[in-house]
Amino acid sequence: MKHLSLALLCAMQLTVLPAAADLDRFTTGPAITDYGPVAATPDAIAIPAGSVFKVAFDVRLAGEGGKPNRTLETAARFINMHAAAGVPLKNIQLAVVVHGPAHRDLLKVSARSEPNPSAALIEALITHGVQIHLCGQTAAFYDVGVSDLLPGVQMSLSAMTSHALLQQQGYTLNPF
């Protein structure tokens, strides 16, 4: 039993080490330089010229450990990845719909009573045309007002309403 546990532990370490070594291949930019690291994939299927991406992200989980919210950073990664692949920025249209505990990642410091590690990321996303919607039902539940939100964040009736309207405008929901 002891030998099996040791063998299992060694096998687990071997699978983790290569993944950590691959992180060197990830860089930020070309659009958002401080967030959204991506790796070049020269063997990927080519994106057809003229492709337009209208994608909505759904964010429910809050950022953890004093770091920017990972799902918000995924939106930055989406922009960087496609810009690096040659998609014009005007053809990358993103929306982020936030509800539940993730609402804290959209708040000013005065409303959080502590620094917001996602604030600079949200500013970068908004600068790149990303719409960020906070579910109004979440806001009501947590007693959040528009004045509590970071600049550029919009309050919607609900997350469900935002997703329905975005779908009507041709946005697809990122399934992750």
Sine and cosine of phi, psi and omega as CSV:
sin_phi,cos_phi,sin_psi,cos_psi,sin_omega,cos_omega
0.00,0.00,-0.68,0.74,-0.01,-1.00
-0.89,0.46,-0.64,0.77,0.00,-1.00
-0.93,0.38,-0.61,0.80,0.03,-1.00
-0.90,0.43,-0.68,0.74,0.02,-1.00
-0.90,0.45,-0.67,0.74,0.01,-1.00
-0.91,0.42,-0.67,0.74,0.03,-1.00
-0.89,0.45,-0.66,0.75,0.02,-1.00
-0.90,0.43,-0.67,0.74,0.03,-1.00
-0.89,0.46,-0.69,0.72,0.03,-1.00
-0.89,0.46,-0.67,0.74,0.01,-1.00
-0.89,0.45,-0.63,0.77,0.02,-1.00
-0.91,0.42,-0.66,0.75,0.00,-1.00
-0.91,0.41,-0.61,0.79,0.01,-1.00
-0.91,0.41,-0.55,0.84,0.02,-1.00
-0.98,0.22,-0.43,0.90,0.00,-1.00
-0.99,0.16,-0.64,0.77,-0.08,-1.00
-0.85,0.52,-0.74,0.68,0.02,-1.00
-0.88,0.48,-0.58,0.81,0.00,-1.00
-0.90,0.44,-0.65,0.76,0.01,-1.00
-0.92,0.39,-0.61,0.79,-0.01,-1.00
-0.91,0.41,-0.51,0.86,-0.03,-1.00
-0.95,0.32,-0.26,0.96,-0.03,-1.00
-0.88,0.47,-0.39,0.92,0.02,-1.00
-0.90,0.44,-0.36,0.93,-0.01,-1.00
-0.99,0.17,-0.13,0.99,-0.06,-1.00
-0.99,-0.12,0.77,-0.64,0.04,-1.00
-0.70,-0.72,0.39,-0.92,0.04,-1.00
-1.00,0.05,0.12,-0.99,-0.02,-1.00
1.00,0.08,0.06,-1.00,0.21,0.98
-0.99,0.11,-0.22,0.97,-0.07,-1.00
-1.00,-0.03,-0.83,0.56,-0.01,-1.00
-0.96,-0.27,0.95,-0.30,-0.20,-0.98
-0.99,0.13,-0.29,0.96,-0.04,-1.00
-0.96,-0.27,-0.11,0.99,-0.07,-1.00
-0.60,-0.80,0.29,-0.96,0.11,-0.99
0.97,0.25,0.81,0.59,0.00,-1.00
-0.91,0.42,0.65,-0.76,0.01,-1.00
-0.69,-0.73,0.34,-0.94,0.06,-1.00
-0.94,-0.35,0.57,-0.82,0.09,-1.00
-0.92,0.38,0.64,-0.77,0.04,-1.00
-0.74,-0.67,0.97,0.23,-0.09,-1.00
-0.89,0.46,-0.33,0.94,-0.02,-1.00
-1.00,-0.09,0.10,0.99,-0.01,-1.00
-0.94,0.34,0.45,-0.90,0.08,-1.00
-0.87,0.50,0.70,-0.72,-0.02,-1.00
-0.90,0.43,0.62,-0.78,0.09,-1.00
-0.99,0.12,0.81,-0.59,-0.04,-1.00
-0.86,0.52,0.66,-0.75,0.04,-1.00
-0.84,0.55,0.64,-0.77,0.03,-1.00
0.99,0.11,0.03,1.00,0.02,-1.00
-0.88,0.48,0.65,-0.76,0.06,-1.00
-0.86,-0.52,0.77,-0.63,0.01,-1.00
-0.94,-0.33,0.88,-0.47,0.10,-1.00
-0.86,-0.50,0.98,-0.20,-0.18,-0.98
-0.79,-0.62,0.70,-0.72,0.08,-1.00
-0.95,-0.32,0.66,-0.75,0.07,-1.00
-0.93,-0.38,0.62,-0.78,0.03,-1.00
-0.95,-0.32,0.81,-0.58,-0.07,-1.00
-0.84,-0.55,0.89,-0.45,0.03,-1.00
-0.90,-0.43,-0.58,0.81,-0.06,-1.00
-1.00,0.07,0.67,-0.74,0.01,-1.00
-0.98,0.21,0.39,-0.92,0.11,-0.99
-0.88,0.48,0.43,-0.90,-0.05,-1.00
-0.79,-0.61,0.45,-0.90,0.16,-0.99
0.90,0.43,0.50,0.87,0.02,-1.00
0.94,0.34,0.33,0.94,0.01,-1.00
-0.93,-0.37,0.38,-0.92,0.07,-1.00
-0.86,0.52,0.50,-0.87,0.01,-1.00
-0.86,0.52,0.81,-0.58,-0.07,-1.00
-0.89,0.45,-0.60,0.80,0.00,-1.00
-0.94,0.34,-0.61,0.79,0.09,-1.00
-0.89,0.46,-0.64,0.77,0.02,-1.00
-0.92,0.39,-0.46,0.89,0.07,-1.00
-0.89,0.46,-0.57,0.82,0.07,-1.00
-0.90,0.44,-0.66,0.75,0.07,-1.00
-0.90,0.44,-0.64,0.77,0.03,-1.00
-0.89,0.45,-0.65,0.76,0.02,-1.00
-0.86,0.50,-0.72,0.70,0.02,-1.00
-0.89,0.47,-0.78,0.63,-0.04,-1.00
-0.88,0.48,-0.69,0.72,-0.04,-1.00
-0.87,0.49,-0.71,0.70,-0.05,-1.00
-0.98,0.22,-0.57,0.82,0.09,-1.00
-0.89,0.45,-0.67,0.75,0.03,-1.00
-0.90,0.43,-0.47,0.88,0.01,-1.00
-1.00,0.08,0.07,1.00,0.08,-1.00
0.99,-0.13,0.09,1.00,0.03,-1.00
-0.98,0.21,0.82,-0.58,0.03,-1.00
-0.87,0.49,0.62,-0.78,-0.01,-1.00
-0.83,0.56,-0.54,0.84,0.02,-1.00
-0.91,0.41,-0.29,0.96,0.01,-1.00
-0.99,-0.11,0.12,0.99,0.03,-1.00
-0.90,-0.44,0.97,-0.24,-0.05,-1.00
-0.88,-0.48,0.92,-0.39,-0.07,-1.00
-0.88,-0.48,0.46,-0.89,0.13,-0.99
-0.69,-0.72,0.59,-0.81,0.04,-1.00
-0.84,-0.54,0.83,-0.56,0.01,-1.00
-0.94,-0.33,0.87,-0.49,-0.10,-0.99
-0.93,-0.37,0.69,-0.73,0.05,-1.00
-0.49,-0.87,0.13,-0.99,0.04,-1.00
0.89,0.46,-0.48,-0.88,-0.07,-1.00
-0.85,0.53,-0.39,0.92,-0.01,-1.00
-0.92,0.40,-0.21,0.98,0.00,-1.00
-0.83,0.56,-0.51,0.86,-0.03,-1.00
-0.87,0.49,-0.45,0.89,-0.02,-1.00
-0.96,0.27,-0.12,0.99,0.00,-1.00
-0.96,-0.26,0.06,1.00,-0.12,-0.99
-1.00,-0.07,0.55,-0.84,0.15,-0.99
-0.91,0.41,0.34,-0.94,0.03,-1.00
-0.83,0.56,-0.65,0.76,-0.03,-1.00
-0.88,0.47,-0.46,0.89,0.00,-1.00
-1.00,-0.01,-0.30,0.95,-0.01,-1.00
-0.99,-0.13,-0.43,0.90,-0.11,-0.99
0.91,0.41,0.39,0.92,0.07,-1.00
-0.25,-0.97,0.32,-0.95,0.02,-1.00
-0.86,0.52,0.51,-0.86,0.03,-1.00
-0.97,-0.26,0.96,-0.28,-0.03,-1.00
-0.92,0.38,-0.20,0.98,0.02,-1.00
-0.99,-0.12,-0.09,1.00,-0.12,-0.99
-0.87,0.49,-0.74,0.67,-0.02,-1.00
-0.92,0.40,-0.59,0.81,0.05,-1.00
-0.90,0.44,-0.71,0.71,0.01,-1.00
-0.88,0.47,-0.66,0.75,0.04,-1.00
-0.87,0.49,-0.69,0.73,0.02,-1.00
-0.90,0.44,-0.66,0.75,0.01,-1.00
-0.90,0.44,-0.72,0.69,0.00,-1.00
-0.89,0.45,-0.63,0.78,0.06,-1.00
-0.86,0.51,-0.52,0.86,0.01,-1.00
-1.00,-0.08,0.35,0.94,0.14,-0.99
0.99,0.11,0.13,0.99,0.00,-1.00
-0.97,0.25,0.78,-0.63,0.10,-0.99
-0.99,0.13,0.74,-0.68,0.06,-1.00
-0.84,-0.54,0.87,-0.48,-0.06,-1.00
-0.92,-0.39,0.75,-0.67,0.16,-0.99
-0.98,-0.20,0.74,-0.67,0.06,-1.00
-0.87,0.49,0.85,-0.52,0.01,-1.00
-0.90,0.43,-0.49,0.87,0.03,-1.00
-0.94,0.34,-0.63,0.77,0.11,-0.99
-0.88,0.47,-0.72,0.70,0.00,-1.00
-0.85,0.53,-0.69,0.72,0.02,-1.00
-0.90,0.44,-0.67,0.75,-0.02,-1.00
-0.89,0.46,-0.66,0.75,-0.05,-1.00
-1.00,-0.09,0.13,0.99,0.02,-1.00
0.84,0.54,0.77,0.64,0.01,-1.00
-0.96,-0.28,0.77,-0.64,0.07,-1.00
-0.96,-0.28,0.23,-0.97,0.00,-1.00
-0.84,0.55,-0.58,0.81,-0.01,-1.00
-0.92,0.38,-0.25,0.97,0.03,-1.00
-1.00,0.09,-0.23,0.97,-0.14,-0.99
-1.00,0.05,0.51,-0.86,0.11,-0.99
-0.88,0.48,0.47,-0.88,0.01,-1.00
-0.83,0.56,0.71,-0.70,0.06,-1.00
1.00,-0.06,-0.25,0.97,0.04,-1.00
-0.98,0.21,0.72,-0.70,-0.05,-1.00
-0.96,-0.29,0.59,-0.80,0.07,-1.00
-1.00,-0.08,0.76,-0.64,0.06,-1.00
-0.94,-0.35,0.20,-0.98,0.05,-1.00
-0.86,0.50,-0.71,0.71,0.03,-1.00
-0.31,-0.95,0.26,-0.97,0.10,-0.99
-0.90,0.44,-0.63,0.77,0.01,-1.00
-0.88,0.48,-0.65,0.76,0.02,-1.00
-0.91,0.43,-0.71,0.70,0.01,-1.00
-0.85,0.53,-0.74,0.68,-0.01,-1.00
-0.90,0.45,-0.65,0.76,0.01,-1.00
-0.90,0.44,-0.71,0.71,0.00,-1.00
-0.92,0.39,-0.65,0.76,0.03,-1.00
-0.89,0.45,-0.64,0.77,0.04,-1.00
-0.88,0.47,-0.65,0.76,0.03,-1.00
-0.89,0.45,-0.44,0.90,0.02,-1.00
-1.00,0.01,0.09,1.00,0.07,-1.00
1.00,-0.09,0.14,0.99,0.04,-1.00
-0.98,0.21,0.59,-0.81,0.14,-0.99
-0.97,-0.25,0.42,-0.91,0.00,-1.00
-1.00,-0.04,0.82,-0.57,0.08,-1.00
-0.93,0.38,0.82,-0.57,-0.17,-0.99
-0.99,0.10,0.16,0.99,-0.13,-0.99
-0.97,0.22,0.00,0.00,0.00,0.00
